[in-house]
Amino acid sequence: MSPCPVIWLIISIFLSTAHGFHPAPRGSPVQLGAFFRLSRARGTPILRVAGFDEWQEKVDYLGRPCWVNFFSGEARDSAPDVAGAGAMLVDATCLSPNSGLSEGTNAVVREIEEALCSFDERLSAGRKAQGHGGGAIAMRASDLPSGLTYGEFNLHFFLELVSRAVSFRRGENGSGDFYPEMCTFPAPDLKFMDVGSGCGRLVFAAAMIKKFQVNYGIEIVSSLHAMATAAHPALINGSSATDLPDISFECCSFSDSEDMGRADILFAYSSAWPAFCGDELSEFSVAVGQRAKNGAVVVTTDRKLSSAPRDPWNFESLGVWRGPNREVGGTSLGYIWRVVK
């Protein structure tokens, strides 16, 4: 066999991967030149050697078809090698075929998505707050600055962690096997808070799916807070539910929140928050220790609460669970803590 084809293959692969492992940014045409397609079987995804991107056809919560990058989690509304620059980013934070949520829960999620502004608008507002302009790119915790960060957490994993937290808050065993039906077990006796609530997506989900007595959201970015407050009446008017629990949004930092001391369950999507010694949330830990009530249960992601021996509080570790999170490269760790004073 002549060595020429082999040499040409090596050169082509080198050229196709010259830009590293990052997906093409929004607005740029997907390269059709120096890459190989490996069609493994009819109807299966096509592997782009360029950037090692694998695009799979999925369906989002609204029943719309979309194409998802297996490695980055980036989603577009049409096949990227067909639409090129015309393909728009869509919300595939938790895709219907893999979410594990019931049809009833998915119907609620569709109502929430319809009340909110578009995913692209939400992400653009978050990126502007981070100082990255309006361009939407695939988010990874390691790529983000240590200040303001924006992301949308996997809804199924969120409901699992919050459901476990509810069990712990009631003095039950939250460490047992978890079943999808548990996502919808109501908690009308407890109050919930999302710290860094963005456009209110998880607060609305907590109110409509878990049915907490009161659902608080605190967000420091005014543009995202405005999106949440604008979506609230739209959700009330368009919701099929007739008895929505109380929902309250506050535009402030967690160090200034007046509502934190009222919450029984606190959730913080903290994967990209500033941390001390690698994974300790020093500033947030102090705020929780000072403001949260004794016995409150706190969920953090990929970061840990910590306390010093001199502090009049500590955080009892109740367990850690791993779940899907496309924004940090595949999975996140969910830590659950009890505030002890």
C-alpha positions in Angstrom: 0.0 0.0 0.0 1.3 3.4 -0.9 2.1 5.6 2.1 0.6 8.7 0.4 -3.0 8.0 1.5 -1.8 7.5 5.1 0.2 10.7 5.1 -2.7 12.6 3.6 -5.0 11.2 6.3 -2.6 12.4 9.1 -2.2 15.9 7.5 -6.0 16.2 7.1 -6.8 15.3 10.7 -4.1 17.7 11.9 -5.6 20.5 9.9 -9.1 19.7 11.0 -8.2 19.8 14.7 -6.0 22.9 14.4 -8.4 25.0 16.4 -8.5 22.8 19.4 -11.4 21.3 21.1 -13.7 24.3 21.2 -17.0 24.3 19.3 -17.6 26.9 16.7 -19.0 30.1 18.3 -22.5 31.3 17.4 -22.7 33.1 14.1 -19.7 31.4 12.6 -20.2 28.9 9.7 -19.5 25.4 10.6 -16.4 24.3 8.7 -17.1 21.9 5.9 -13.6 21.7 4.5 -10.9 20.0 6.5 -12.7 17.3 8.4 -13.9 13.7 8.0 -17.4 12.4 8.7 -17.7 8.9 10.1 -21.2 7.8 9.5 -21.4 4.7 11.7 -24.8 3.6 10.5 -27.9 5.0 8.9 -29.8 7.2 11.3 -26.9 7.6 13.8 -25.1 10.8 14.6 -22.2 12.0 12.4 -18.8 12.5 14.1 -17.0 15.7 13.1 -13.3 15.0 13.7 -12.8 18.8 13.6 -13.1 19.7 17.3 -14.3 16.2 18.0 -17.9 17.5 17.9 -20.7 15.0 17.8 -24.1 16.5 17.0 -27.2 14.5 17.9 -30.8 15.2 17.0 -33.0 15.7 20.1 -36.3 17.4 21.1 -36.5 20.2 23.6 -39.2 20.8 26.3 -41.4 22.6 23.8 -41.4 19.7 21.5 -39.1 21.4 19.0 -36.4 19.5 17.1 -32.8 20.6 17.9 -29.3 19.4 17.4 -27.1 19.1 20.4 -23.3 18.9 20.6 -22.6 15.8 22.7 -19.4 17.2 24.1 -20.1 20.9 24.7 -23.9 20.7 25.3 -24.4 23.5 22.8 -27.8 23.2 21.1 -29.0 24.6 17.7 -32.4 24.7 16.1 -31.2 22.8 13.0 -28.4 20.6 11.8 -25.3 22.8 12.0 -23.6 21.4 8.9 -26.7 22.3 7.0 -27.8 25.6 8.5 -24.3 27.0 9.1 -24.4 30.5 10.5 -28.2 30.5 10.4 -28.6 28.0 13.2 -29.7 29.6 16.4 -28.9 28.5 19.9 -31.9 26.9 21.7 -32.5 25.8 25.3 -31.5 22.2 25.7 -30.5 22.4 29.4 -32.6 19.3 30.1 -33.8 17.5 27.0 -37.1 15.7 27.1 -35.9 12.2 26.0 -33.3 12.1 28.7 -34.8 14.1 31.5 -36.6 11.4 33.3 -39.5 13.8 34.1 -43.1 12.8 33.8 -45.3 14.1 31.0 -47.2 16.2 33.6 -43.9 17.8 34.8 -42.8 18.5 31.3 -46.1 20.2 30.6 -45.4 22.5 33.6 -41.9 23.2 32.2 -43.4 24.1 28.9 -45.6 26.7 30.6 -42.5 28.2 32.3 -40.6 28.4 29.1 -43.5 30.1 27.3 -43.7 32.7 30.1 -40.0 33.5 30.0 -38.2 35.4 27.3 -36.2 33.3 24.9 -33.2 31.3 26.0 -31.0 33.3 23.7 -32.1 36.6 25.4 -31.6 35.1 28.8 -28.1 33.9 28.0 -27.2 37.2 26.3 -28.2 39.2 29.3 -26.2 36.9 31.5 -23.1 37.2 29.2 -23.4 41.0 29.2 -23.4 41.0 33.0 -20.2 38.9 32.9 -18.6 41.4 30.6 -18.5 39.0 27.6 -20.9 41.0 25.4 -24.0 39.5 23.9 -22.5 36.5 22.1 -23.7 33.1 23.3 -21.0 30.5 23.7 -20.9 27.1 25.4 -20.3 27.7 29.0 -17.8 25.8 31.1 -16.9 26.6 34.7 -13.2 26.8 33.9 -13.8 29.3 31.2 -15.7 31.8 33.3 -14.4 34.7 35.3 -14.5 34.4 39.1 -17.1 37.2 39.4 -20.6 37.1 37.9 -21.5 34.0 36.1 -24.7 32.9 34.4 -26.0 29.4 33.7 -29.2 27.3 33.7 -29.0 24.2 35.8 -30.3 20.8 34.7 -33.9 20.7 35.9 -34.1 17.0 36.6 -31.0 17.1 38.8 -32.3 20.2 40.5 -35.5 18.5 41.4 -33.7 15.5 42.7 -31.4 17.5 44.9 -34.2 19.7 46.2 -36.4 16.6 46.9 -33.6 15.1 48.9 -33.2 18.3 50.8 -36.9 18.4 51.6 -36.6 14.9 53.1 -33.6 15.9 55.2 -35.4 19.1 56.4 -38.3 17.0 57.6 -36.0 14.7 59.5 -36.4 11.8 57.0 -33.7 9.9 55.1 -32.8 11.8 52.0 -30.0 9.5 51.0 -32.1 6.6 49.7 -33.0 5.6 46.2 -34.5 8.3 44.1 -37.4 7.8 41.7 -38.6 10.4 39.1 -42.1 10.5 40.8 -40.4 12.0 43.9 -39.8 15.2 41.9 -43.4 16.1 42.2 -43.9 15.3 45.9 -45.2 18.7 47.2 -43.7 20.5 50.1 -46.4 23.1 51.1 -45.0 23.2 54.6 -41.6 24.6 53.6 -40.1 27.7 52.1 -37.6 27.6 49.3 -34.9 30.1 48.0 -32.8 30.1 44.9 -29.6 32.1 45.5 -28.6 33.6 42.2 -32.0 33.1 40.6 -31.3 34.7 37.3 -34.5 35.0 35.2 -36.5 32.9 37.8 -36.6 29.6 36.0 -35.8 27.4 39.0 -38.0 29.5 41.4 -41.0 29.0 39.0 -40.2 25.3 38.8 -40.0 25.0 42.6 -43.3 26.8 43.0 -45.2 24.9 40.3 -43.7 21.4 40.7 -42.7 21.2 44.4 -45.4 23.6 45.5 -43.3 25.2 48.3 -45.3 27.5 50.6 -43.2 30.5 49.6 -40.6 30.6 46.8 -37.9 33.2 47.0 -35.3 34.2 44.4 -32.4 36.6 44.9 -30.4 37.9 42.0 -27.8 40.7 41.9 -28.0 41.4 38.1 -30.8 43.8 37.6 -31.5 42.9 34.0 -32.0 39.2 34.9 -34.1 40.2 37.9 -36.3 42.3 35.6 -36.8 39.2 33.4 -38.0 37.2 36.4 -40.4 39.9 37.6 -41.8 40.3 34.0 -42.3 36.6 33.6 -44.2 36.2 36.9 -47.5 37.8 35.8 -47.2 36.1 32.4 -46.9 32.8 34.2 -49.9 33.5 36.4 -52.1 34.5 33.5 -51.0 31.6 31.3 -50.7 28.8 33.8 -53.2 26.0 34.1 -52.7 25.9 37.8 -55.2 27.8 39.8 -53.4 27.9 43.2 -49.8 29.0 42.5 -47.8 29.4 45.8 -46.3 32.7 46.7 -43.3 33.8 44.6 -41.0 36.7 45.6 -38.0 38.1 43.8 -35.4 40.3 45.4 -32.6 42.2 43.5 -29.6 42.0 45.9 -26.5 40.1 46.8 -26.8 37.1 49.1 -25.0 39.1 51.8 -27.9 41.6 51.8 -30.9 39.3 51.5 -33.7 39.9 53.9 -35.4 36.7 52.9 -32.6 34.2 53.4 -33.4 33.7 57.1 -37.0 32.7 56.2 -36.0 29.8 53.9 -36.1 26.1 54.9 -34.4 25.0 51.7 -31.7 27.0 49.9 -30.3 26.1 46.5 -27.2 27.7 45.0 -25.9 26.8 41.5 -22.4 27.6 42.6 -20.3 25.6 40.1 -18.5 28.7 38.8 -18.6 30.9 42.0 -15.3 32.2 43.5 -13.9 29.6 45.8 -11.2 29.5 48.5 -8.7 26.6 48.5 -10.1 25.1 45.3 -13.7 24.4 46.3 -14.7 26.2 49.5 -17.4 29.0 49.2 -15.9 31.3 51.9 -18.1 34.4 51.3 -21.3 32.5 50.7 -20.6 30.3 53.7 -20.4 33.4 56.0 -23.6 34.8 54.5 -25.4 31.5 55.1 -24.0 31.1 58.6 -25.1 34.6 59.6 -28.5 34.8 57.9 -29.9 31.2 57.5 -31.9 29.8 60.3 -30.8 26.8 62.4 -31.8 23.5 60.7 -32.1 25.0 57.2 -30.9 22.7 54.4 -28.6 24.1 51.7 -27.7 22.6 48.3 -24.5 23.8 46.6 -23.0 22.5 43.3 -19.4 21.7 42.8 -18.4 23.9 45.7 -18.5 23.3 49.5 -19.7 25.3 52.5 -17.1 25.8 55.1 -16.8 27.2 58.6 -14.0 28.2 61.0 -13.6 26.8 64.5 -14.4 30.3 65.9 -17.7 30.6 63.9 -20.9 30.3 65.9 -22.3 28.0 63.3 -21.2 24.9 61.3 -22.4 22.9 58.3 -23.3 19.3 58.7 -22.6 17.4 55.5 -25.6 15.2 54.6 -24.3 13.7 51.4 -23.1 14.3 47.8 -24.6 13.2 44.6 -23.5 13.4 40.9 -25.9 14.4 38.1 -25.9 15.8 34.6 -24.7 19.3 33.9 -23.8 20.1 30.3 -22.4 23.5 31.3 -19.4 22.1 33.1 -18.5 19.4 30.7 -20.9 16.6 31.6 -21.7 16.2 35.3 -21.8 18.2 38.5 -21.6 17.2 42.2 -24.5 18.3 44.4 -23.7 18.8 48.0 -26.4 19.0 50.7 -25.7 20.6 54.1 -27.6 21.3 57.3 -27.0 24.6 59.1 -26.2 24.0 62.7 -26.1 26.9 65.2 
